Amino acid sequence: MAKKPESLLDFDITKFDVSKLIGDFKVPGIDVDTIVASQRKNIEALTQANKLAFEGVQAVFKRQAEIFRQVIEEGATVAKDLSDAGTPQDKAIRQTELTKDAFERALSNARELSEIIAKSNSEAFELLNKRFTQVLDEIKDGLAKTK
């Protein structure tokens, strides 16, 4: 005998058989197997979309870690560069140049991270949009069969 889940967290959707649940309900014109197959495709599409979104988040975190490493390495170089001997005017000019470079890199990094997120979101949305269109076609075909 199967162990009854103690909470919703113990529930395994992959082992849930919808056809057993609604198999006893016989409604004329309703093909239970078609509904179950459609719902499985929906779950597969959602799972794939979640996977794409998760991969996007991972890519963003990985890139952020790389950026952070670069910033730390460059920070040590900048500190050494600014501590070198020179006139106050030379140091001010160098500090301004370094600030400008850092600002431009920060904008470039932000743009890159934004593009990673947009690509991930676009892929997930495209997948869900395709599945939604398929569902509408399935409904239309189902209604045409009942005529």
Rosetta constraint file for C-alpha pairs under 8 A:
AtomPair CA 5 CA 10 HARMONIC 5.26 0.50
AtomPair CA 5 CA 11 HARMONIC 5.83 0.50
AtomPair CA 6 CA 10 HARMONIC 6.40 0.50
AtomPair CA 7 CA 11 HARMONIC 6.98 0.50
AtomPair CA 12 CA 16 HARMONIC 6.78 0.50
AtomPair CA 17 CA 21 HARMONIC 6.83 0.50
AtomPair CA 18 CA 22 HARMONIC 6.27 0.50
AtomPair CA 18 CA 23 HARMONIC 7.90 0.50
AtomPair CA 18 CA 36 HARMONIC 6.48 0.50
AtomPair CA 19 CA 23 HARMONIC 5.05 0.50
AtomPair CA 19 CA 32 HARMONIC 6.71 0.50
AtomPair CA 19 CA 33 HARMONIC 6.91 0.50
AtomPair CA 19 CA 36 HARMONIC 6.38 0.50
AtomPair CA 20 CA 24 HARMONIC 7.38 0.50
AtomPair CA 22 CA 32 HARMONIC 7.41 0.50
AtomPair CA 23 CA 32 HARMONIC 6.91 0.50
AtomPair CA 26 CA 30 HARMONIC 7.84 0.50
AtomPair CA 29 CA 146 HARMONIC 5.96 0.50
AtomPair CA 31 CA 35 HARMONIC 6.54 0.50
AtomPair CA 32 CA 36 HARMONIC 6.10 0.50
AtomPair CA 33 CA 37 HARMONIC 6.05 0.50
AtomPair CA 34 CA 38 HARMONIC 6.09 0.50
AtomPair CA 35 CA 39 HARMONIC 6.19 0.50
AtomPair CA 36 CA 40 HARMONIC 6.18 0.50
AtomPair CA 37 CA 41 HARMONIC 6.32 0.50
AtomPair CA 38 CA 42 HARMONIC 6.29 0.50
AtomPair CA 38 CA 135 HARMONIC 7.32 0.50
AtomPair CA 38 CA 138 HARMONIC 7.99 0.50
AtomPair CA 39 CA 43 HARMONIC 6.21 0.50
AtomPair CA 40 CA 44 HARMONIC 6.12 0.50
AtomPair CA 41 CA 45 HARMONIC 6.07 0.50
AtomPair CA 41 CA 131 HARMONIC 7.91 0.50
AtomPair CA 42 CA 46 HARMONIC 6.19 0.50
AtomPair CA 42 CA 131 HARMONIC 6.95 0.50
AtomPair CA 43 CA 47 HARMONIC 6.00 0.50
AtomPair CA 44 CA 48 HARMONIC 6.11 0.50
AtomPair CA 45 CA 49 HARMONIC 6.07 0.50
AtomPair CA 45 CA 127 HARMONIC 6.84 0.50
AtomPair CA 45 CA 128 HARMONIC 6.37 0.50
AtomPair CA 45 CA 131 HARMONIC 6.68 0.50
AtomPair CA 46 CA 50 HARMONIC 6.05 0.50
AtomPair CA 46 CA 128 HARMONIC 7.06 0.50
AtomPair CA 47 CA 51 HARMONIC 6.15 0.50
AtomPair CA 48 CA 52 HARMONIC 6.21 0.50
AtomPair CA 48 CA 124 HARMONIC 7.76 0.50
AtomPair CA 48 CA 127 HARMONIC 7.97 0.50
AtomPair CA 49 CA 53 HARMONIC 6.19 0.50
AtomPair CA 49 CA 123 HARMONIC 7.76 0.50
AtomPair CA 49 CA 124 HARMONIC 4.59 0.50
AtomPair CA 49 CA 125 HARMONIC 7.45 0.50
AtomPair CA 49 CA 127 HARMONIC 6.55 0.50
AtomPair CA 49 CA 128 HARMONIC 6.88 0.50
AtomPair CA 50 CA 54 HARMONIC 6.02 0.50
AtomPair CA 50 CA 124 HARMONIC 7.38 0.50
AtomPair CA 51 CA 55 HARMONIC 6.09 0.50
AtomPair CA 52 CA 56 HARMONIC 6.21 0.50
AtomPair CA 52 CA 120 HARMONIC 6.30 0.50
AtomPair CA 52 CA 123 HARMONIC 7.08 0.50
AtomPair CA 52 CA 124 HARMONIC 5.92 0.50
AtomPair CA 53 CA 57 HARMONIC 6.32 0.50
AtomPair CA 53 CA 120 HARMONIC 5.82 0.50
AtomPair CA 53 CA 121 HARMONIC 6.56 0.50
AtomPair CA 53 CA 124 HARMONIC 6.48 0.50
AtomPair CA 54 CA 58 HARMONIC 6.17 0.50
AtomPair CA 55 CA 59 HARMONIC 6.14 0.50
AtomPair CA 55 CA 120 HARMONIC 7.69 0.50
AtomPair CA 56 CA 60 HARMONIC 6.24 0.50
AtomPair CA 56 CA 116 HARMONIC 6.70 0.50
AtomPair CA 56 CA 117 HARMONIC 6.17 0.50
AtomPair CA 56 CA 119 HARMONIC 7.96 0.50
AtomPair CA 56 CA 120 HARMONIC 5.08 0.50
AtomPair CA 56 CA 121 HARMONIC 7.88 0.50
AtomPair CA 57 CA 61 HARMONIC 6.19 0.50
AtomPair CA 57 CA 117 HARMONIC 7.44 0.50
AtomPair CA 58 CA 62 HARMONIC 6.05 0.50
AtomPair CA 59 CA 63 HARMONIC 6.12 0.50
AtomPair CA 59 CA 116 HARMONIC 7.31 0.50
AtomPair CA 60 CA 64 HARMONIC 6.03 0.50
AtomPair CA 60 CA 113 HARMONIC 6.12 0.50
AtomPair CA 60 CA 116 HARMONIC 6.69 0.50
AtomPair CA 60 CA 117 HARMONIC 7.18 0.50
AtomPair CA 61 CA 65 HARMONIC 6.17 0.50
AtomPair CA 62 CA 66 HARMONIC 6.37 0.50
AtomPair CA 63 CA 67 HARMONIC 6.14 0.50
AtomPair CA 63 CA 113 HARMONIC 7.48 0.50
AtomPair CA 64 CA 68 HARMONIC 6.06 0.50
AtomPair CA 64 CA 113 HARMONIC 7.95 0.50
AtomPair CA 65 CA 69 HARMONIC 6.19 0.50
AtomPair CA 66 CA 70 HARMONIC 6.24 0.50
AtomPair CA 67 CA 71 HARMONIC 6.14 0.50
AtomPair CA 67 CA 109 HARMONIC 7.52 0.50
AtomPair CA 68 CA 72 HARMONIC 6.26 0.50
AtomPair CA 69 CA 73 HARMONIC 6.27 0.50
AtomPair CA 70 CA 74 HARMONIC 6.01 0.50
AtomPair CA 71 CA 75 HARMONIC 5.86 0.50
AtomPair CA 72 CA 76 HARMONIC 6.62 0.50
AtomPair CA 73 CA 77 HARMONIC 6.76 0.50
AtomPair CA 74 CA 78 HARMONIC 6.05 0.50
AtomPair CA 75 CA 79 HARMONIC 6.08 0.50
AtomPair CA 76 CA 80 HARMONIC 6.33 0.50
AtomPair CA 77 CA 81 HARMONIC 6.08 0.50
AtomPair CA 78 CA 82 HARMONIC 6.07 0.50
AtomPair CA 78 CA 98 HARMONIC 7.62 0.50
AtomPair CA 79 CA 83 HARMONIC 6.17 0.50
AtomPair CA 80 CA 84 HARMONIC 6.47 0.50
AtomPair CA 82 CA 91 HARMONIC 6.46 0.50
AtomPair CA 82 CA 94 HARMONIC 7.43 0.50
AtomPair CA 82 CA 95 HARMONIC 7.16 0.50
AtomPair CA 86 CA 90 HARMONIC 6.02 0.50
AtomPair CA 86 CA 91 HARMONIC 6.42 0.50
AtomPair CA 87 CA 91 HARMONIC 6.29 0.50
AtomPair CA 88 CA 92 HARMONIC 6.12 0.50
AtomPair CA 89 CA 93 HARMONIC 6.15 0.50
AtomPair CA 90 CA 94 HARMONIC 6.11 0.50
AtomPair CA 91 CA 95 HARMONIC 5.93 0.50
AtomPair CA 92 CA 96 HARMONIC 6.12 0.50
AtomPair CA 93 CA 97 HARMONIC 6.28 0.50
AtomPair CA 94 CA 98 HARMONIC 6.11 0.50
AtomPair CA 95 CA 99 HARMONIC 6.05 0.50
AtomPair CA 96 CA 100 HARMONIC 6.15 0.50
AtomPair CA 97 CA 101 HARMONIC 6.20 0.50
AtomPair CA 98 CA 102 HARMONIC 6.06 0.50
AtomPair CA 99 CA 103 HARMONIC 6.09 0.50
AtomPair CA 100 CA 104 HARMONIC 6.21 0.50
AtomPair CA 101 CA 105 HARMONIC 6.16 0.50
AtomPair CA 102 CA 106 HARMONIC 6.07 0.50
AtomPair CA 103 CA 107 HARMONIC 6.27 0.50
AtomPair CA 104 CA 108 HARMONIC 6.18 0.50
AtomPair CA 105 CA 109 HARMONIC 6.01 0.50
AtomPair CA 106 CA 110 HARMONIC 6.07 0.50
AtomPair CA 107 CA 111 HARMONIC 6.09 0.50
AtomPair CA 108 CA 112 HARMONIC 6.16 0.50
AtomPair CA 109 CA 113 HARMONIC 6.17 0.50
AtomPair CA 110 CA 114 HARMONIC 6.05 0.50
AtomPair CA 111 CA 115 HARMONIC 6.17 0.50
AtomPair CA 112 CA 116 HARMONIC 6.33 0.50
AtomPair CA 113 CA 117 HARMONIC 6.31 0.50
AtomPair CA 114 CA 118 HARMONIC 6.07 0.50
AtomPair CA 115 CA 119 HARMONIC 6.02 0.50
AtomPair CA 116 CA 120 HARMONIC 6.24 0.50
AtomPair CA 117 CA 121 HARMONIC 6.10 0.50
AtomPair CA 118 CA 122 HARMONIC 5.94 0.50
AtomPair CA 119 CA 123 HARMONIC 6.17 0.50
AtomPair CA 120 CA 124 HARMONIC 6.31 0.50
AtomPair CA 121 CA 125 HARMONIC 5.98 0.50
AtomPair CA 122 CA 126 HARMONIC 5.92 0.50
AtomPair CA 123 CA 127 HARMONIC 6.24 0.50
AtomPair CA 124 CA 128 HARMONIC 6.32 0.50
AtomPair CA 125 CA 129 HARMONIC 5.91 0.50
AtomPair CA 126 CA 130 HARMONIC 6.09 0.50
AtomPair CA 127 CA 131 HARMONIC 6.37 0.50
AtomPair CA 128 CA 132 HARMONIC 6.11 0.50
AtomPair CA 129 CA 133 HARMONIC 6.25 0.50
AtomPair CA 130 CA 134 HARMONIC 6.30 0.50
AtomPair CA 131 CA 135 HARMONIC 6.18 0.50
AtomPair CA 132 CA 136 HARMONIC 6.37 0.50
AtomPair CA 133 CA 137 HARMONIC 6.33 0.50
AtomPair CA 134 CA 138 HARMONIC 6.09 0.50
AtomPair CA 135 CA 139 HARMONIC 6.17 0.50
AtomPair CA 136 CA 140 HARMONIC 6.15 0.50
AtomPair CA 137 CA 141 HARMONIC 6.08 0.50
AtomPair CA 138 CA 142 HARMONIC 6.00 0.50
AtomPair CA 139 CA 143 HARMONIC 6.11 0.50
AtomPair CA 140 CA 144 HARMONIC 6.17 0.50
AtomPair CA 141 CA 145 HARMONIC 6.29 0.50
AtomPair CA 142 CA 146 HARMONIC 6.62 0.50
AtomPair CA 143 CA 147 HARMONIC 6.85 0.50
